[in-house]
């Protein structure tokens, strides 16, 4: 739902980090770490308006800090990549009833990992997303439980055509998002991509 009284958010943010890349023989890897911090006023978040609706609103003041570590390792036809994020997101307006409460829709941790394997025209992937709990409201009464979602895909290239079968949320986890709407359960998708022109065949 719209909110004509919504105010623009303001604040100061900084981030810093470092990266490393290396290779030995057929094995190559990369690491990257970043730390971030923000002090915000009138932070815009989605707030519950009813049982199944939400509207954007402002929080008086907020402090967000955390760090993220990402990685990638590859060896021949195998590749492992992912990222781990830790976040502290608290409301800091001393005049507010919500002082010290967590900011809605901001999980304290999230981990993403992906494994890819390729041999000839075949490509297979497995994806895992692990997300901590969060809240839908600024007073932290409506909790969204932690969740782990798993997906996988298998594809084959046939000249300039690639056929892919992909499964999402294979564990059929019942999870909710903004406004309490349920995310899709176990789903299977089939896709076909075709390339035309002088480009090389799909790989």
Phi, psi and omega per residue, in radians:
X1 nan 2.618 -3.133
X2 -1.386 2.835 3.117
X3 -2.481 1.694 -3.097
X4 -1.172 -0.237 -3.138
X5 -1.664 0.159 -3.128
X6 -1.130 2.349 -3.136
X7 -1.821 2.582 3.087
X8 -1.189 2.471 3.127
X9 -1.483 2.646 -3.134
X10 -2.373 2.733 3.107
X11 2.949 -3.097 3.104
X12 -2.181 2.429 -3.129
X13 -2.416 2.622 2.998
X14 -2.546 2.724 3.037
X15 -2.608 2.671 3.136
X16 -2.659 2.683 -3.114
X17 -3.013 -2.991 3.128
X18 -2.646 2.843 -3.097
X19 -2.450 2.643 3.095
X20 -2.394 2.414 3.056
X21 -2.355 2.464 -3.132
X22 -2.678 2.866 -3.136
X23 -2.670 2.414 3.027
X24 -2.469 1.956 -3.063
X25 1.102 -2.242 -3.140
X26 -1.507 -0.071 -3.104
X27 -1.706 2.251 3.074
X28 -2.333 2.593 -3.102
X29 -2.583 2.876 3.127
X30 -2.661 2.483 3.058
X31 -2.290 2.507 3.079
X32 -2.513 2.312 3.126
X33 -2.231 2.382 -3.132
X34 -2.384 2.378 3.014
X35 -1.973 2.525 -3.089
X36 -2.488 2.694 3.114
X37 -2.655 2.415 3.125
X38 -2.435 2.467 2.980
X39 -2.100 2.011 -2.962
X40 -2.148 2.607 3.042
X41 -2.147 2.447 -3.086
X42 1.019 0.724 3.121
X43 -1.012 2.316 -3.129
X44 -1.564 2.178 3.076
X45 -2.394 2.814 3.046
X46 -1.543 2.184 -3.085
X47 -2.032 2.518 3.135
X48 -1.073 2.308 3.073
X49 -1.856 -0.442 3.073
X50 -2.807 -2.924 -3.102
X51 -1.080 -0.613 -3.076
X52 -2.312 0.620 3.088
X53 -2.592 2.772 3.141
X54 -2.509 2.712 3.065
X55 -2.427 2.623 3.106
X56 -1.216 2.480 3.103
X57 -2.538 3.019 -3.112
X58 -1.895 2.467 2.940
X59 -1.812 2.487 -3.035
X60 -0.998 -0.893 -3.128
X61 -2.702 2.642 -3.097
X62 -2.667 2.631 3.056
X63 -2.192 2.193 -3.128
X64 -2.163 2.223 3.094
X65 -2.544 2.718 3.132
X66 2.998 -2.940 3.110
X67 -2.647 2.803 -3.136
X68 -2.398 2.322 3.057
X69 -2.038 2.161 3.098
X70 -2.100 2.687 -3.066
X71 -2.587 2.780 3.041
X72 -2.702 2.306 3.065
X73 -2.349 2.376 -3.116
X74 -2.371 2.421 3.095
X75 -2.542 1.977 -3.088
X76 0.927 -2.036 -3.090
X77 -1.633 0.181 -3.129
X78 -1.934 2.506 3.103
X79 -2.546 2.271 3.090
X80 -2.087 2.224 -3.140
X81 -2.444 2.822 3.116
X82 3.016 -3.087 -3.129
X83 -2.732 2.560 3.088
X84 -2.191 2.161 -3.096
X85 -2.107 2.329 3.032
X86 -2.104 2.309 -3.046
X87 -2.413 2.365 2.944
X88 -1.987 2.025 -3.070
X89 -2.262 1.797 -3.037
X90 -2.157 2.616 3.039
X91 -1.439 2.301 -2.980
X92 -2.150 0.246 3.112
X93 -1.365 1.928 -3.076
X94 -1.146 -0.335 3.140
X95 -1.532 -0.037 -3.066
X96 -1.693 2.581 3.037
X97 -1.087 -0.412 -3.058
X98 -1.629 0.188 -3.105
X99 -0.986 2.241 -3.135
X100 1.525 -0.141 3.121
X101 -1.408 2.752 3.119
X102 -1.291 2.558 3.078
X103 -1.247 2.352 -3.138
X104 -1.027 2.613 3.075
X105 1.041 0.551 3.116
X106 -2.219 1.529 3.102
X107 -1.099 2.584 -3.105
X108 -1.322 -0.355 3.088
X109 -2.633 2.649 3.094
X110 -2.665 2.335 3.119
X111 -2.221 2.283 3.108
X112 -2.149 2.290 3.115
X113 -2.411 2.480 -3.122
X114 -2.453 2.319 3.081
X115 -2.072 2.163 3.125
X116 -2.049 2.441 3.080
X117 -2.310 2.341 -3.111
X118 -2.354 2.303 3.042
X119 -2.559 2.089 -3.097
X120 1.014 -2.278 -3.135
X121 -1.465 -0.050 -3.057
X122 -1.661 2.480 3.049
X123 -2.420 2.267 3.106
X124 -2.202 2.552 -3.117
X125 -2.473 2.560 3.010
X126 -2.265 2.314 -3.092
X127 -2.207 2.348 3.092
X128 -2.230 2.280 3.068
X129 -2.165 2.019 3.104
X130 -1.957 2.143 -3.031
X131 -2.262 2.337 3.117
X132 -1.253 3.069 -3.127
X133 -1.269 2.859 3.092
X134 -2.642 -3.071 -3.125
X135 -2.274 2.675 3.119
X136 -1.638 -0.329 -3.055
X137 -2.178 2.726 -3.074
X138 -1.206 -0.368 3.120
X139 -1.537 -0.075 3.042
X140 1.179 0.695 3.033
X141 -1.595 -0.658 -3.068
X142 -1.672 1.726 -3.038
X143 -1.591 2.430 2.997
X144 -1.809 2.024 -3.054
X145 -1.115 2.742 3.041
X146 -1.077 2.713 -3.102
X147 -2.620 2.633 3.044
X148 -2.220 2.063 -3.112
X149 -1.951 2.353 -3.100
X150 -2.128 2.368 3.081
X151 -2.375 2.836 3.134
X152 -2.677 2.708 3.112
X153 -2.558 2.710 3.081
X154 -2.447 2.258 -3.126
X155 -2.412 2.747 3.114
X156 -2.424 2.332 3.094
X157 -1.581 2.313 3.093
X158 -2.176 1.474 -3.073
X159 1.175 -2.064 3.139
X160 -1.619 0.168 -3.120
X161 -2.082 2.415 3.045
X162 -2.185 2.250 3.102
X163 -1.891 2.272 -3.074
X164 -2.247 2.342 2.986
X165 -2.002 2.175 -3.061
X166 -2.264 2.351 3.059
X167 -1.995 2.357 3.130
X168 -2.105 2.587 -3.122
X169 0.862 0.962 -3.050
X170 -1.135 -0.423 3.079
X171 -1.407 -0.018 3.125
X172 0.954 0.779 3.124
X173 -1.289 2.389 3.106
X174 -1.597 1.843 -3.070
X175 -2.195 2.686 3.134
X176 -2.061 2.769 3.109
X177 -2.223 -2.729 -3.090
X178 -0.954 2.344 3.113
X179 1.345 0.133 3.128
X180 1.369 0.149 -3.128
X181 -1.256 2.323 -3.141
X182 -1.263 2.431 3.023
X183 -1.361 2.742 -3.133
X184 -1.033 2.539 3.049
X185 -1.390 -2.638 -3.129
X186 -1.038 2.221 -3.086
X187 -2.383 2.569 3.097
X188 -2.223 2.299 -3.121
X189 -2.172 2.517 3.063
X190 -2.146 2.241 -3.107
X191 -2.282 2.640 3.099
X192 -2.356 2.090 3.128
X193 -1.953 2.428 3.120
X194 -2.275 2.384 3.096
X195 -1.908 2.462 -3.129
X196 -2.246 2.764 -3.135
X197 1.782 -2.853 -3.033
X198 -1.424 0.015 -3.105
X199 -1.145 2.764 3.111
X200 -1.223 2.823 3.124
X201 -1.038 2.688 3.119
X202 -1.104 2.520 3.127
X203 -2.122 nan nan
